[in-house]
Amino acid sequence: MTELAVPIVRTIVRAHLKLWGLADLTDGTTFVVTELLTNVLRHVQPTLRTGMRNTQLTLTRLPGALNVCVRDFDPALPKPTRANDEAEHGRGLPLVMAFADDFGCSPFKGGKDVWATFLIGNNGTNGNPQARETS
């Protein structure tokens, strides 16, 4: 994956959400996908053979939820940080946690899955962090 892939992936995610009748999740989901893929670009080393980062994005529609999973092949786990007002980086994972109804990381030998879940319907935030504050 390269930087050029991210806007293409966002377009594909939007199309799938529309097809699945989940257009109300578009903003939050595309934001989370962008942040997770950007973290791969920033923190995972490219392979020597291709010069690209190997990663997989999976969107899974479950009963009552949408799961987004970004798999990469670097065993280092993400560490949410608290960015100060002048920092250019460090806000992504806290924002992912605010947009998603659940968030986590599942390590496996040689890599990890970083995932976020959005509840569908009245039980979730629908990708809107302010909805959590008011419900």
C-alpha positions in Angstrom: 0.0 0.0 0.0 1.1 3.5 -0.7 -0.3 7.0 0.1 -2.1 6.9 -3.3 -4.3 4.0 -2.2 -6.0 5.8 0.7 -8.4 8.0 -1.3 -9.2 5.0 -3.5 -10.0 2.9 -0.5 -12.2 5.6 0.9 -14.2 5.6 -2.3 -14.6 1.8 -2.2 -15.7 1.9 1.5 -18.3 4.6 0.7 -19.7 2.4 -2.1 -19.9 -0.7 0.1 -21.6 1.2 2.9 -24.2 2.6 0.4 -24.7 -0.8 -1.1 -25.3 -2.3 2.4 -27.7 0.5 3.4 -25.3 1.9 5.9 -24.8 5.4 4.4 -25.3 6.9 7.9 -22.0 5.2 8.9 -20.0 6.7 6.0 -18.3 9.7 7.7 -17.2 7.8 10.8 -16.2 4.7 9.0 -14.2 6.4 6.3 -12.5 8.6 9.0 -11.5 5.4 10.9 -10.3 3.6 7.8 -8.2 6.6 6.8 -6.6 6.9 10.3 -5.8 3.2 10.5 -4.3 3.0 7.0 -2.4 6.2 7.6 -0.9 4.6 10.8 0.2 1.7 8.6 1.9 4.1 6.2 3.5 6.0 9.1 4.6 3.1 11.3 5.1 -0.1 9.2 8.2 -0.5 7.1 7.8 -1.2 3.4 8.9 -4.6 2.2 12.3 -4.8 0.4 10.8 -6.6 -2.5 8.0 -4.2 -3.5 8.8 -1.0 -1.5 5.1 -1.1 -0.3 3.5 -1.9 3.0 1.5 -5.2 3.1 -1.9 -4.5 4.6 -5.4 -5.8 4.4 -8.6 -4.0 5.0 -11.8 -6.0 5.8 -15.2 -4.6 6.3 -17.6 -7.1 7.8 -21.4 -6.5 8.2 -22.5 -8.4 11.3 -26.0 -8.5 12.8 -26.3 -5.1 14.4 -22.8 -4.0 13.7 -20.1 -3.1 11.2 -16.6 -4.2 11.8 -13.5 -2.6 10.2 -10.2 -4.4 10.5 -6.8 -3.3 9.2 -4.2 -6.1 9.3 -0.5 -5.4 9.0 2.5 -7.5 9.3 4.4 -5.5 12.0 4.1 -6.9 15.5 4.4 -3.5 17.2 1.1 -2.7 18.8 -0.4 0.8 18.5 0.0 3.1 21.5 -2.6 5.8 21.8 -0.8 9.0 22.9 -2.0 12.3 24.2 -0.9 15.0 21.7 -0.3 18.6 22.9 -1.9 21.5 21.1 1.2 22.0 18.8 1.8 18.3 17.9 1.3 17.4 14.3 0.6 13.7 15.1 -0.8 11.7 18.0 -4.5 12.4 17.7 -5.6 9.6 15.4 -6.2 6.7 17.7 -8.0 8.8 20.4 -10.3 10.0 17.6 -10.8 6.5 16.3 -11.9 5.5 19.8 -14.3 8.4 19.9 -15.9 7.6 16.5 -16.2 3.9 16.9 -18.4 2.1 19.4 -15.6 -0.4 20.2 -11.9 -0.5 19.3 -9.0 -2.9 19.8 -5.9 -4.6 18.6 -5.5 -8.4 18.2 -1.9 -9.5 17.8 -0.9 -12.6 15.8 2.5 -14.1 15.0 4.2 -11.5 12.8 1.6 -8.8 12.9 -1.7 -7.5 14.2 -5.3 -6.7 13.4 -6.4 -3.2 14.5 -10.2 -3.1 14.5 -13.1 -0.8 15.2 -16.8 -1.7 15.5 -19.7 0.5 14.7 -23.1 -0.5 16.1 -25.9 -0.2 13.5 -29.1 1.6 14.4 -30.3 3.2 17.6 -27.8 1.4 19.9 -24.6 3.0 18.4 -23.0 6.3 17.7 -23.4 5.8 13.9 -19.8 7.0 13.6 -20.6 10.3 15.4 -18.6 10.8 18.6 -21.0 13.4 19.9 -23.9 10.8 19.9 -22.1 8.9 22.6 -22.0 12.0 24.8 -25.7 12.7 24.5 -27.0 9.1 24.9 
